[in-house]
Amino acid sequence: MRQPLVVGNWKMNGRVGEAEELAEAIAEAELDWDHVGAGICPPFPLIDRVAGTVGDSPVAWGAQNMHAEDGGAFTGEVHGPLLRDLGCTYVIVGHSERREHFGETNQQVAAKFFAAKRNGLVPIVCVGETEAERDAGRAEAVVRDQVQAVLGDGKEDVFRDAVIAYEPVWAIGTGRTATPEQAQEMHALIRDLVKAGYPVTGQSLKILYGGSMKAASAPELMAQDDIDGGLIGGASLKADEFIGILRAAVASDL
Ligand code: PGA
């Protein structure tokens, strides 16, 4: 059994006081923490505050992005060794907003993925098609390419100690969640791709769903065989909603 994982992606939201309040509420939630992993990815300057707030509670923390190099003249960027120093467990790479607004390519996403691994961070690599791609019947091909860019020549078991998040772009921040069937179909495809070369890793790999997941829609999504939790945007900014999703994850593991 794969233990479910729920990670909050705060995006470019939150001020110092709010961040501490939210992180504290999550860390103090009364939950059966043996049945769920939880993480919070705040904006870079808040990582240390969140870390200090959640302390040694079961809640881990991480970053929303990183640079592929381990240091150097890259103004405004943040490197893996620093995230490691800050105690980050996770780093999100290849979020669709990075792909769309900052032009990140599959190759750049793959480079970040490997930089994360090199630095002992667990990459959460995001994949997912746009609405136009789905309408054109290309959803599977797009997701396949995005996963393949990280798999490369398949000579290495790259997805061991990594997480994949399937986030259909048309469902992110829109209130339009993929149906559990649509999500399950894509999760199964992703798992099969990994399993083809690495059956053990494919079986144990956590594949999170992201895209307007709420406490109300989480149980049905998480009941699907290949959905192992969620990468949560909007609903991660409200303690009650996020804790509700964590509860759904716990229930899916019992
Ligand atoms: P959403 O965002 O939950 O607000 O749709 C998910 C994400 O972008 O990771």
Boltz pocket constraint, residues with backbone or C-beta under 6 A from the ligand:
constraints:
  - pocket:
      binder: B
      contacts: [[A, 9], [A, 167], [A, 171], [A, 172], [A, 173], [A, 174], [A, 175], [A, 210], [A, 211], [A, 212], [A, 213], [A, 231], [A, 232], [A, 233], [A, 234], [A, 235]]
      max_distance: 6.0
